[in-house]
Amino acid sequence: ISIVLLPTEAATPLENTVRDDRTSLHLLGTTYSANAYAFSQRYQNCNQWLAEILATAWGNLAIQPEPRITAQQWLANPKYQPTVFNVGWQPLVWLASRLRWLHIDDHPARDLEAAQFQVSMPQSLEAFVRQRYPQANRIEICYTPQHIIVRRGWEPIADGCTPASSDSVTTLPALWDSAQ
């Protein structure tokens, strides 16, 4: 789990935009795709909706007849970089087009030829926030049956939920100890 704490100058307009049902719902796409291309209006995933909310809030964008287009144009201007998934094998691109929640008809031909998808994901949103508001703070939490790790900072916790020396680690009692 990662949490990004925004500075007031970023949090206030974001809160106002999210609380405005008309705006936030107007930005909600009508057709879902888990791998929605980040700069297309055809599909949307939840992370893309958040990216477009951020654009509307931070760009102080008025609701337009096509608010998603306006938000995506704003995102492209400050160089928002979606996560690139290199599937690495052309048959997997074809397979994606056959799965219910994945689509390829919104992705640029050059990406499909390269067997890759550009999708808004939590890591691309975090990178965008960090680029735009370097004073934002990130907290990451992971757990195993043995411990909980809390890390403050932008460096992700290592695979396997392995702590670094600067992490806060809470040891959990073994499950069999609590059953006795």
SVG drawing of the C-alpha trace seen along z (x, -y; Angstrom):
<svg xmlns="http://www.w3.org/2000/svg" viewBox="-23 -27 43 51">
<polyline fill="none" stroke="black" stroke-width="0.4" points="0.0,0.0 1.4,-3.4 0.1,-6.8 1.1,-10.1 0.6,-13.1 0.2,-16.2 1.2,-19.8 -1.7,-22.1 -1.4,-23.9 -2.0,-20.5 -4.4,-19.0 -6.9,-21.8 -7.8,-22.1 -7.8,-18.3 -10.3,-18.0 -12.5,-20.7 -12.6,-18.9 -13.3,-15.5 -16.1,-16.9 -17.8,-18.5 -19.9,-15.6 -20.7,-17.3 -17.0,-17.6 -15.8,-14.3 -18.6,-12.4 -18.3,-14.3 -14.7,-12.9 -15.8,-9.4 -15.6,-7.3 -18.5,-5.1 -16.5,-2.1 -13.9,-0.3 -10.7,1.3 -7.9,2.4 -5.3,1.5 -6.9,-1.7 -4.5,-3.9 -3.7,-6.9 -4.4,-9.4 -7.6,-8.0 -11.3,-8.7 -12.6,-5.4 -11.9,-3.5 -10.8,-4.4 -9.5,-2.6 -9.7,-3.8 -6.1,-5.2 -6.8,-7.1 -9.9,-8.7 -7.6,-9.8 -5.0,-11.2 -7.8,-13.2 -9.1,-14.4 -5.5,-15.6 -5.3,-17.4 -8.6,-19.1 -7.7,-20.2 -4.1,-21.2 -4.7,-22.7 -7.7,-24.7 -9.6,-23.4 -13.2,-24.5 -15.6,-21.8 -15.7,-21.6 -18.1,-19.7 -15.3,-17.1 -13.6,-17.3 -11.5,-14.1 -9.9,-15.5 -9.0,-18.7 -7.6,-16.9 -5.5,-14.6 -4.2,-17.5 -3.1,-19.1 -1.5,-15.9 0.5,-15.6 1.7,-19.2 3.5,-18.8 4.9,-15.5 2.8,-12.9 4.3,-9.5 2.0,-6.5 3.4,-3.2 4.7,-1.2 3.9,2.5 6.2,4.3 4.4,7.5 7.3,8.5 5.5,10.9 3.0,10.0 0.6,13.0 0.0,11.5 -1.2,8.3 -3.7,10.3 -4.7,12.3 -5.4,9.0 -8.0,8.1 -9.8,11.4 -10.1,10.8 -13.2,9.1 -11.5,6.3 -8.6,5.7 -8.7,3.8 -6.3,2.8 -8.4,0.7 -7.6,-2.5 -3.8,-2.1 -1.6,-3.7 -0.4,-1.4 3.2,-2.0 2.7,-0.7 0.8,2.4 3.6,3.0 6.1,2.7 4.0,5.1 3.5,2.5 0.7,0.7 0.8,-2.8 -1.5,-2.7 -2.1,-4.9 -1.0,-2.9 -0.2,-3.8 3.5,-4.1 3.0,-6.5 0.6,-8.6 3.2,-8.7 6.0,-9.7 3.8,-12.5 2.9,-13.8 6.6,-13.6 7.7,-15.5 5.0,-18.2 5.2,-18.5 8.6,-17.3 7.7,-18.3 4.9,-15.6 5.6,-12.8 5.2,-9.1 4.6,-6.3 4.6,-2.7 3.3,0.2 3.7,3.9 3.3,7.0 4.1,10.6 2.9,13.1 6.1,12.1 6.2,8.3 4.8,5.0 7.1,2.5 6.5,-1.2 8.8,-3.2 8.8,-6.9 10.3,-8.1 10.1,-7.5 12.2,-4.4 9.9,-1.4 10.2,1.5 12.1,4.4 10.3,7.4 9.3,9.9 8.6,7.1 12.2,6.9 13.0,4.1 15.9,1.6 17.7,0.2 15.7,-3.1 12.3,-1.3 10.0,-1.0 9.4,2.7 6.8,4.2 7.3,7.9 4.0,9.9 3.5,12.8 3.4,16.1 -0.1,17.3 0.4,20.5 1.6,18.5 -1.8,16.6 -3.8,19.8 -2.4,21.3"/>
</svg>
